[in-house]
């Protein structure tokens, strides 16, 4: 049996590549989805500029995670960027539904969801906290017949608004193009998100070390409050208790 590493492991990857290659979960102590329109729009505009600038790599900081025994990566820092990227991919998938079946299938099966054979259902690669996950899963992995979960919290409205912004952005990207070119252009976006919307993915074996690292990093968008830092530190120290 391979001995678990005691050192942090660093890997450069694209944001969509992180979603594609890992099962990710947001722990209960993490704050809800917080990005509002300016943060979401900035990400989309920055990616668009990087693609137009000769497809330049665009660096989006660090994603800090803790590997868990079941093979998932618990997200310490990076929820907002990963969730927003997943919503953008979902919007591309939904826009192309009925127009580009192969690309739709690729986005769905490679980046967004997998099959839970035991439950006989499709499940997202990224799971948000208990408050946000039902709506997020509906946006990412819903069947057309599934009713939308009620939007009862501010974070629910922010998630739905982020998806709507993503769909609006996708429509704007292809607005001047013939329909036959939509798939090619949006595939360029998917490929960029997979390979060139770059982050450093960090796997930190110790929860307390992960939260110490998190405190030293500048999150893109909203800074974490002192209350969040204290809460994260205490939950990190508490382990499975």
C-alpha positions in Angstrom: 0.0 0.0 0.0 1.3 3.4 -1.0 2.1 5.6 2.1 0.2 8.8 2.2 2.3 11.9 1.5 3.0 14.3 4.2 4.0 17.1 1.8 1.9 19.5 -0.1 1.6 18.6 -3.8 1.5 21.4 -6.4 0.1 21.0 -9.9 -0.6 23.5 -12.7 -3.9 22.9 -14.4 -6.8 24.6 -16.1 -9.9 25.4 -14.1 -12.0 23.1 -16.2 -9.2 20.6 -16.1 -9.5 20.6 -12.3 -13.3 19.9 -12.6 -12.6 17.2 -15.2 -10.0 15.2 -13.4 -11.2 15.4 -9.8 -14.2 14.9 -7.5 -14.5 18.0 -5.5 -16.5 18.9 -2.4 -17.1 22.1 -0.4 -17.1 21.3 3.4 -20.0 22.4 5.6 -17.8 25.1 7.2 -17.2 26.9 4.0 -19.2 30.0 3.2 -22.0 29.9 0.6 -21.6 31.0 -3.0 -20.7 34.7 -2.7 -19.8 36.0 -6.2 -22.1 38.7 -7.5 -22.4 40.2 -11.0 -19.2 42.2 -11.0 -17.0 39.2 -10.0 -18.7 36.8 -12.5 -18.6 39.3 -15.3 -14.9 40.1 -14.7 -14.0 36.4 -15.0 -15.9 36.1 -18.3 -14.4 39.3 -19.7 -10.9 38.4 -18.6 -11.1 35.0 -20.3 -12.5 36.5 -23.4 -9.6 39.0 -23.6 -7.1 36.2 -23.0 -8.6 34.2 -25.9 -8.6 37.2 -28.2 -5.0 38.0 -27.3 -3.6 35.1 -29.3 -5.0 32.5 -26.8 -2.7 33.6 -24.0 -2.6 31.7 -20.8 -4.5 33.5 -18.1 -3.4 32.8 -14.5 -6.2 32.7 -11.9 -4.3 32.0 -8.7 -4.3 29.0 -6.4 -6.8 26.3 -5.5 -6.1 24.8 -2.1 -7.6 21.4 -1.3 -7.3 18.6 1.2 -7.4 15.0 -0.2 -9.9 12.8 1.6 -10.0 9.1 2.2 -12.8 8.5 -0.4 -10.7 10.1 -3.1 -12.4 13.5 -3.2 -10.6 16.8 -2.8 -12.1 19.0 -0.1 -11.9 22.7 -1.2 -10.3 25.1 1.2 -9.9 28.0 -1.3 -11.3 28.2 -4.8 -15.0 27.4 -4.5 -16.1 30.6 -6.2 -13.9 30.2 -9.3 -14.6 26.5 -9.7 -18.4 26.9 -9.3 -18.6 29.8 -11.7 -16.5 27.9 -14.3 -18.9 24.9 -13.9 -21.8 27.3 -14.5 -20.2 28.7 -17.6 -19.6 25.2 -19.0 -23.2 24.3 -18.1 -24.4 27.3 -20.0 -22.3 26.3 -23.1 -23.8 22.8 -22.9 -27.4 24.1 -22.6 -27.0 26.6 -25.4 -25.7 23.9 -27.7 -28.3 21.3 -26.7 -29.9 20.0 -29.9 -27.3 21.7 -32.0 -24.0 20.1 -31.1 -24.7 16.7 -29.5 -21.1 15.5 -29.4 -19.8 18.6 -27.7 -22.8 18.6 -25.3 -22.0 15.0 -24.3 -18.4 15.8 -23.8 -19.0 18.8 -21.5 -21.6 16.8 -19.6 -19.6 13.6 -19.2 -16.1 14.9 -18.9 -16.3 18.2 -17.1 -19.5 18.4 -15.2 -20.9 15.1 -14.1 -20.3 11.4 -13.6 -22.6 8.4 -13.0 -23.3 7.1 -9.5 -24.2 3.5 -10.4 -25.5 2.8 -6.9 -28.0 5.7 -7.0 -28.6 5.2 -10.7 -28.2 8.9 -11.3 -25.9 11.6 -12.7 -24.0 13.5 -10.0 -21.8 16.7 -10.4 -18.0 16.5 -10.2 -18.3 19.5 -7.8 -20.5 19.4 -4.8 -21.2 22.6 -2.9 -22.1 23.0 0.8 -25.4 21.7 2.2 -27.2 25.0 1.7 -26.3 25.5 -2.0 -25.8 22.0 -3.4 -29.4 21.2 -4.4 -29.8 24.2 -6.6 -26.2 23.9 -8.0 -26.8 20.3 -8.8 -30.0 21.2 -10.6 -28.2 23.7 -12.7 -25.3 21.4 -13.5 -26.9 17.9 -13.7 -30.7 18.3 -14.0 -33.0 16.3 -16.2 -35.4 18.5 -18.2 -38.3 17.1 -16.1 -36.7 18.0 -12.7 -38.4 21.0 -11.0 -36.1 23.9 -9.9 -35.4 23.8 -6.2 -36.7 26.9 -4.3 -34.4 29.9 -4.1 -34.6 30.5 -0.4 -31.2 32.1 0.4 -29.2 35.0 -1.0 -26.6 32.5 -2.3 -29.3 30.7 -4.3 -30.2 33.9 -6.1 -26.5 34.5 -6.7 -26.0 31.0 -8.2 -29.0 31.4 -10.5 -27.9 34.9 -11.5 -24.4 33.6 -12.3 -25.9 30.9 -14.5 -28.0 33.5 -16.3 -25.0 35.8 -16.8 -23.1 32.8 -18.2 -25.9 32.1 -20.6 -26.1 35.7 -21.7 -22.3 35.7 -22.2 -22.4 32.6 -24.3 -25.1 34.1 -26.5 -23.1 37.3 -26.9 -19.9 35.3 -27.9 -21.7 33.8 -30.9 -24.1 36.6 -31.6 -22.3 37.8 -34.8 -21.6 34.2 -36.1 -23.6 31.9 -38.3 -25.1 29.0 -36.4 -22.8 26.5 -38.1 -19.8 28.2 -36.4 -21.3 28.2 -32.9 -19.9 24.8 -31.9 -16.3 25.6 -33.1 -16.2 28.9 -31.3 -17.6 27.6 -28.0 -15.3 24.6 -28.2 -12.5 27.1 -28.2 -13.8 28.4 -24.9 -14.1 24.9 -23.4 -10.5 24.1 -24.5 -9.2 27.4 -23.1 -10.9 26.7 -19.7 -9.5 23.2 -19.7 -5.9 24.1 -20.5 -5.1 27.9 -20.3 -7.4 29.3 -17.6 -4.6 28.3 -15.3 -4.4 27.7 -11.6 -2.0 26.0 -9.2 -3.9 23.1 -7.6 -2.5 22.4 -4.2 -3.2 19.2 -2.3 -2.4 19.8 1.4 -2.5 16.6 3.6 -3.1 18.4 6.9 -6.3 20.3 7.4 -4.7 22.8 9.8 -1.9 23.4 7.3 -4.4 23.9 4.5 -6.3 26.6 6.5 -3.0 28.3 7.4 -2.1 28.4 3.7 -5.6 29.7 2.9 -5.1 32.6 5.3 -2.0 33.7 3.4 -3.6 33.7 -0.1 -5.6 36.5 -1.7 -8.9 35.1 -3.0 -10.1 36.5 -6.3 -13.1 38.7 -5.7 -14.4 38.9 -2.1 -12.0 38.8 0.8 -12.8 36.4 3.5 -14.0 37.9 6.8 -12.2 37.4 10.1 -15.2 35.4 11.2 -14.9 33.1 8.2 -11.2 32.6 8.9 -11.8 31.7 12.6 -14.6 29.3 11.6 -12.4 27.7 9.0 -9.6 27.3 11.4 -11.7 25.7 14.1 -13.4 23.3 11.7 -10.0 22.4 10.3 -8.7 21.6 13.8 -11.8 19.6 14.6 -11.2 16.9 12.0 -14.1 14.5 11.8 -15.6 15.4 15.2 
